[in-house]
Amino acid sequence: MKVLFEIPSDVDYILKSLEQHGFDAFVVGGCVRDSIIGRSPQDWDIASSAKPQEVKNIFPKTIDTGLKHGTVTILLHNSSYEITTYRIEGKYISNRKPEAVEFTDSIEMDLSRRDFTINAMAYHPLTGLVDPFGGIDDINTKQIKAVGNAAHRFEEDALRMLRAVRFSAQLGYSIERDTLEAIEKHCSLLKNISGERIRDELNKILLANPMIFELLHHTGILKQIIPELDICFETTQRHPYHVYNVGMHSLHAAESIKGISLLRWTMLLHDIGKPMAHSTDSKGIDHFYMHQKISAEKASLVLQRLRFDNAAITRIKKLILEHDRQIGDHEKSVRKAIAAIGVDLFEDWMQVRMADIKAQNPEKAKERLVKLNAVETAYHKIINEKQCLTLKDLTVSGKDLMDMDFPQGKKLGEVLQQLLDAVLEQPELNEREKLLEMAKKLL
């Protein structure tokens, strides 16, 4: 099959410069795949028979990205391009990285070390496509297939199993049968992969297609990396507002919310505590729907394990803790909720609440969505009118109270909070003289 596509002028210049010095060179990997299927490549990677020092001798501006593994980065017109010497890889360490690499003069040998056939293609504008493993055929049939023996590929680098699922999510491709079976048999190797690497792949899957997490469950991957979520697929919900098990409800909720990482992780984990909360105490009370605190704590542990930063963990944990908060649609109730949840989080909370409702029983959702729309209307009115919502919005400060001989410390904070509570009830009280008079009475 004849394949033609345009490459950027900088890339063409690099290829020609290498050839003029007697070396072979091709664009390789993801940029070839994306160009063939009509997607715009994010990066243009180049493979060449030139050794790293030979590349450095040809181009004036380079960075020693990974000389040990044959990679040099060329800086050209404010852009960067990685050039890697054709190589074959030795024994892998801890199912992740090769112990050593050996340079070769064969582009076919270089392609043979890659993960999937759709990523094991090379292209040159004059000589065309190099496709020794049938990547074009797999693009045409829309499948993810390992290069060579799938089991060996995953034993070399266990992260490739998650990459297979990620490509399935991003491209809408199925995973070829032998490749899928190898994933099911070798998924336990993912325990050797760092939390950061797993997080990055899961994040891409979640942003591309949250429903693919069901495949992570069925292959056994999810049980290895987030067992707390995996068990949710075995947890039914005996409630008229729900039509899915906890796991599937969470995926539908993640799919319903805006494609922002923080929000999707919130929905993925928002009910993660339900399996543990599904118990009945000595008084016969079912705690299945009193799960918010457990879910928030378990989600925090999962996010820490995946090496999320503290700011993201704090926001996600707070949203999960508040996701089931019931708010009246009148302004006073909304003001109090904004103050409790946080001005900076309330818009996210509304999205979380809407996604949660949309993933429930559609027959019960309409009334809840109407009420949530009324809450949103009240919220925008409150914000537009700049109503008092926080201590800093009060027309008096701690200094004002200290000038009235209030002692510094806990009591001062308690009085300020009482003043805020009064203003949340009645916004018209937020006048300096009125609040000072209230403070005198409290003193």
VOGU-3710 file (C-alpha; in Angstrom, 3 decimals, decimal comma):
1> mkvlfeipsd> 0,000/0,000/0,000  1,406/3,393/-1,056  1,462/5,880/1,815  2,164/9,569/1,351  1,979/12,401/3,856  3,657/15,709/4,466  6,279/16,224/7,131  7,262/19,606/8,624  10,023/21,561/6,902  12,289/21,317/9,969
11> vdyilksleq> 11,943/17,535/9,995  12,661/17,365/6,262  15,770/19,493/6,834  16,998/17,129/9,580  16,481/14,044/7,409  18,341/15,624/4,486  21,184/16,863/6,695  21,740/13,342/8,044  21,598/11,845/4,552  24,086/14,402/3,215
21> hgfdafvvgg> 26,535/13,148/5,829  26,035/9,526/4,748  23,430/8,331/7,258  19,956/6,814/6,917  17,068/8,490/8,723  13,284/8,055/9,066  10,453/9,549/11,049  9,176/6,793/13,321  6,515/5,705/15,780  3,524/7,759/16,831
31> cvrdsiigrs> 3,987/10,540/14,284  3,797/7,997/11,451  0,715/6,352/12,941  -1,059/9,664/13,508  -0,215/10,985/10,053  -1,651/7,854/8,421  -4,940/8,031/10,341  -5,319/11,778/9,835  -4,393/13,023/13,320  -1,952/15,868/13,849
41> pqdwdiassa> 1,244/14,491/15,460  2,257/16,115/18,732  5,926/15,203/18,247  8,098/14,153/15,330  10,623/11,507/16,380  13,468/10,514/14,100  15,505/7,299/13,986  18,876/7,254/12,233  21,911/5,110/11,634  23,998/8,040/12,951
51> kpqevknifp> 25,497/7,577/16,402  24,818/10,264/19,052  28,199/11,976/18,677  27,825/11,972/14,893  24,442/13,704/15,281  26,025/16,279/17,592  28,738/16,936/15,018  26,145/17,701/12,312  23,777/20,018/14,200  24,990/23,114/16,096
61> ktidtglkhg> 22,357/23,124/18,891  21,710/19,835/20,685  20,865/18,496/24,125  22,240/15,242/25,471  18,819/13,784/26,252  19,870/10,171/26,681  23,239/9,395/25,136  23,365/6,006/26,872  20,269/4,947/24,940  21,259/6,729/21,744
71> tvtillhnss> 19,024/9,813/21,980  20,010/13,380/21,169  17,589/16,327/20,993  18,069/18,854/18,207  16,990/22,469/18,800  15,759/24,139/15,628  13,622/27,279/15,221  12,413/27,194/18,848  11,322/23,576/18,514  12,936/20,337/19,642
81> yeittyrieg> 13,270/17,013/17,802  14,544/13,751/19,254  16,908/11,660/17,139  17,620/8,133/18,330  20,193/5,795/16,842  18,811/2,512/15,468  19,088/0,111/18,381  18,197/-3,242/19,805  17,680/-3,711/23,525  19,165/-6,123/26,018
91> kyisnrkpea> 17,543/-7,727/29,048  14,906/-5,597/30,765  15,151/-4,692/34,465  12,050/-4,889/36,721  9,702/-5,198/33,732  10,383/-1,619/32,690  13,799/-0,594/31,307  16,469/-2,358/29,245  19,703/-3,066/31,066  21,660/-2,024/27,989
101> veftdsiemd> 21,148/-1,139/24,338  23,138/-2,070/21,271  23,275/0,119/18,180  22,443/-1,374/14,789  22,395/-0,257/11,147  18,958/-1,757/10,479  15,728/0,237/10,746  13,816/-3,069/10,700  15,728/-4,282/13,761  14,992/-0,985/15,490
111> lsrrdftina> 11,260/-1,311/14,759  11,233/-4,879/16,102  11,812/-3,641/19,674  8,704/-1,442/19,708  5,451/-2,183/21,499  2,597/-2,355/18,955  2,475/-2,783/15,207  0,802/0,598/14,690  3,810/2,193/16,422  6,415/0,066/14,620
121> mayhpltglv> 6,419/1,890/11,303  8,936/4,284/9,774  8,549/6,754/6,922  10,731/8,710/4,521  9,311/11,069/1,876  11,383/9,433/-0,903  11,542/5,755/0,076  8,067/5,620/1,594  6,764/3,448/4,429  8,726/0,745/6,260
131> dpfggiddin> 6,144/-1,569/7,851  7,640/-4,977/8,658  4,935/-5,998/11,172  1,714/-5,088/9,395  0,893/-1,839/11,143  -1,117/-0,596/8,149  -3,271/-3,724/8,203  -3,959/-3,212/11,908  -4,864/0,426/11,316  -7,294/-0,692/8,624
141> tkqikavgna> -8,890/-3,260/10,946  -8,649/-0,869/13,918  -6,842/-3,135/16,336  -3,995/-2,879/18,828  -1,578/-5,774/18,301  1,772/-6,406/19,968  4,921/-6,639/17,872  5,983/-10,288/17,819  5,219/-12,286/20,963  2,830/-10,279/23,149
151> ahrfeedalr> 3,865/-12,024/26,359  7,516/-11,137/25,740  6,632/-7,502/25,030  4,789/-7,205/28,349  7,465/-9,072/30,309  9,982/-6,566/28,936  7,880/-3,546/29,862  4,711/-4,081/31,894  3,559/-0,518/31,278  2,832/-1,562/27,684
161> mlravrfsaq> -0,337/-3,275/28,941  -1,721/0,054/30,105  -0,528/1,683/26,887  -2,541/-0,867/24,914  -5,682/0,127/26,781  -4,798/3,799/26,406  -4,460/3,495/22,628  -7,765/1,632/22,566  -9,370/4,550/24,423  -7,771/7,274/22,301
171> lgysierdtl> -8,195/5,644/18,885  -11,362/3,620/19,407  -9,513/0,420/18,425  -10,058/-3,050/19,860  -7,185/-5,060/21,347  -6,213/-8,108/19,265  -7,093/-11,451/20,898  -3,576/-12,794/21,604  -2,499/-9,388/22,906  -5,546/-9,217/25,179
181> eaiekhcsll> -4,936/-12,731/26,521  -1,313/-11,836/27,277  -2,508/-8,784/29,219  -4,866/-10,938/31,297  -2,056/-13,385/32,111  0,638/-10,814/32,883  -1,274/-7,924/34,492  0,267/-8,700/37,901  3,590/-7,367/36,548  2,142/-3,861/36,792
191> knisgerird> 2,942/-3,980/40,507  6,556/-3,325/39,455  5,673/-0,029/37,751  5,923/3,319/39,545  2,811/5,201/40,609  3,745/8,176/38,415  3,896/6,065/35,253  0,585/4,379/36,023  -1,030/7,722/36,853  0,015/9,270/33,553
201> elnkillanp> -1,457/6,402/31,515  -4,665/6,281/33,553  -5,068/10,026/33,195  -4,860/9,779/29,402  -7,392/6,934/29,408  -9,736/8,882/31,663  -9,582/11,968/29,457  -10,031/9,968/26,247  -12,815/7,562/27,268  -13,672/6,792/30,916
211> mifellhhtg> -15,802/3,786/29,890  -12,589/1,931/28,941  -12,016/1,460/32,677  -14,498/-1,397/32,338  -11,890/-3,120/30,155  -9,287/-2,485/32,867  -11,626/-4,292/35,257  -12,263/-7,258/32,957  -8,570/-7,782/32,127  -7,589/-7,778/35,804
221> ilkqiipeld> -5,439/-4,639/35,449  -7,642/-2,542/37,710  -7,429/-5,104/40,510  -3,653/-4,736/40,420  -3,433/-0,943/40,409  -6,640/0,352/42,079  -8,238/-2,615/43,882  -10,446/-0,179/45,823  -12,159/0,784/42,555  -12,130/-2,709/41,093
231> icfettqrhp> -14,360/-4,065/43,867  -16,927/-1,371/43,046  -17,835/-3,324/39,896  -18,989/-6,158/42,151  -21,007/-3,854/44,433  -24,692/-3,505/43,557  -26,842/-0,528/44,564  -30,216/-1,390/46,051  -31,796/2,007/45,581  -34,437/3,409/43,177
241> yhvynvgmhs> -32,114/6,253/42,175  -29,520/3,841/40,748  -29,516/1,493/37,754  -25,801/0,533/37,678  -23,387/-1,141/40,058  -21,064/1,292/41,844  -18,226/0,872/39,338  -20,331/1,419/36,212  -22,126/4,353/37,849  -18,719/5,962/38,488
251> lhaaesikgi> -17,667/5,496/34,851  -20,911/6,992/33,527  -20,470/9,911/35,934  -16,874/10,469/34,766  -18,056/10,350/31,155  -20,776/12,921/31,889  -18,480/15,591/33,335  -16,246/18,056/31,498  -12,983/16,546/30,242  -10,797/18,073/32,950
261> sllrwtmllh> -8,463/15,727/34,787  -9,371/16,841/38,317  -13,114/16,554/37,672  -12,883/13,159/35,997  -10,782/11,712/38,825  -13,360/13,083/41,258  -16,173/11,219/39,525  -14,115/8,062/39,060  -13,460/7,852/42,806  -16,487/9,631/44,296
271> digkpmahst> -18,226/6,413/45,439  -15,116/4,340/46,109  -16,059/3,969/49,762  -19,443/2,371/49,124  -18,248/-1,255/49,284  -16,803/-0,626/52,740  -19,810/1,462/53,828  -22,209/-1,268/52,723  -22,878/-2,635/56,181  -25,640/-2,590/58,744
281> dskgidhfym> -24,957/-1,576/62,333  -26,398/-3,099/65,509  -29,415/-0,827/65,257  -30,215/-2,072/61,753  -29,141/1,131/59,984  -27,760/0,653/56,459  -24,764/2,959/55,986  -24,399/2,371/52,216  -25,490/5,924/51,424  -23,497/7,522/54,255
291> hqkisaekas> -20,266/6,863/52,419  -18,893/10,309/51,580  -16,228/10,444/54,303  -15,040/6,899/53,621  -14,925/7,616/49,869  -12,942/10,818/50,410  -10,377/9,080/52,629  -9,953/6,078/50,328  -9,685/8,336/47,272  -6,958/10,318/49,037
301> lvlqrlrfdn> -4,959/7,136/49,627  -5,350/6,077/45,980  -4,224/9,498/44,726  -1,226/9,501/47,076  -0,233/6,074/45,786  -0,424/7,420/42,235  1,765/10,381/43,241  -0,757/13,170/42,669  0,309/16,543/44,048  -1,129/17,678/47,372
311> aaitrikkli> -3,195/20,517/45,880  -5,033/18,139/43,512  -5,613/15,602/46,298  -7,051/18,290/48,578  -9,508/19,551/45,940  -10,633/16,093/44,834  -11,033/14,943/48,441  -13,169/17,997/49,280  -15,390/17,534/46,206  -15,935/13,866/47,056
321> lehdrqigdh> -16,721/14,710/50,667  -19,355/17,228/49,515  -20,684/15,492/46,388  -23,941/14,341/48,005  -24,660/17,572/49,890  -28,339/18,473/49,624  -28,881/22,187/48,989  -32,175/24,044/48,978  -32,754/26,180/45,887  -33,323/29,433/47,850
331> eksvrkaiaa> -30,529/31,968/48,211  -29,920/31,504/51,936  -29,308/27,788/51,519  -27,044/28,376/48,530  -25,036/31,047/50,381  -24,420/28,662/53,263  -23,393/25,894/50,869  -20,952/28,144/49,028  -19,398/29,164/52,342  -19,111/25,522/53,437
341> igvdlfedwm> -17,807/24,093/50,150  -15,680/27,089/49,208  -16,136/29,877/46,676  -13,257/28,471/44,615  -14,825/25,000/44,486  -18,529/25,645/44,138  -18,691/25,715/40,329  -16,793/22,425/40,253  -19,199/21,079/42,882  -22,173/21,932/40,653
351> qvrmadikaq> -20,579/20,022/37,788  -19,859/17,065/40,080  -23,442/17,070/41,344  -24,846/17,217/37,820  -22,622/14,384/36,571  -23,599/12,240/39,551  -27,311/12,801/38,859  -26,960/12,120/35,124  -25,345/8,746/35,886  -28,288/7,693/38,064
361> npekakerlv> -31,752/6,406/37,148  -32,957/8,684/34,297  -36,523/8,384/35,528  -35,510/10,054/38,790  -33,016/12,558/37,366  -35,311/15,234/35,898  -36,576/16,605/39,213  -33,059/16,704/40,678  -31,651/18,490/37,622  -34,400/21,140/37,777
371> klnavetayh> -33,506/21,776/41,418  -29,789/21,937/40,602  -30,485/24,469/37,832  -32,271/26,626/40,400  -29,222/26,353/42,674  -26,994/27,460/39,794  -29,257/30,447/39,083  -29,111/31,476/42,757  -25,326/31,018/42,762  -24,804/33,372/39,803
381> kiinekqclt> -27,080/35,996/41,406  -25,121/35,782/44,673  -21,777/36,106/42,882  -22,944/38,937/40,597  -24,247/40,871/43,595  -20,963/40,259/45,442  -22,808/39,006/48,503  -20,767/38,209/51,601  -19,607/34,576/51,617  -16,348/34,522/53,574
391> lkdltvsgkd> -14,770/36,189/56,585  -12,811/38,528/54,355  -16,087/39,761/52,830  -17,308/41,045/56,208  -17,296/44,816/56,687  -15,477/44,343/60,000  -12,188/42,611/60,671  -10,387/40,991/63,557  -8,543/44,291/64,128  -11,863/46,084/64,536
401> lmdmdfpqgk> -12,850/43,616/67,241  -9,487/43,893/68,994  -9,988/47,684/69,062  -13,137/46,881/71,068  -10,973/45,010/73,595  -11,691/41,543/72,193  -8,804/39,291/73,174  -6,801/37,663/70,406  -7,207/33,936/69,983  -9,959/31,374/69,689
411> klgevlqqll> -12,755/33,628/70,994  -12,018/36,250/68,361  -12,318/33,700/65,595  -15,547/32,332/67,058  -17,147/35,791/67,113  -16,112/36,526/63,530  -17,643/33,201/62,495  -20,871/34,096/64,322  -21,011/37,402/62,479  -20,496/35,603/59,173
421> davleqpeln> -23,220/33,085/60,005  -25,604/35,960/60,697  -24,743/37,652/57,403  -25,225/34,402/55,485  -28,726/34,311/56,972  -29,379/38,012/56,295  -27,011/39,699/53,803  -28,349/43,149/54,754  -26,582/42,823/58,122  -23,200/43,204/56,451
431> erekllemak> -22,854/46,854/57,421  -20,063/48,006/59,685  -22,191/49,609/62,409  -24,636/46,694/62,544  -21,841/44,135/62,877  -19,998/46,187/65,530  -23,205/46,396/67,539  -23,662/42,616/67,252  -20,080/42,101/68,323  -20,584/44,284/71,411
441> kll> -23,500/42,097/72,472  -21,388/38,984/71,966  -18,600/40,545/74,034
//
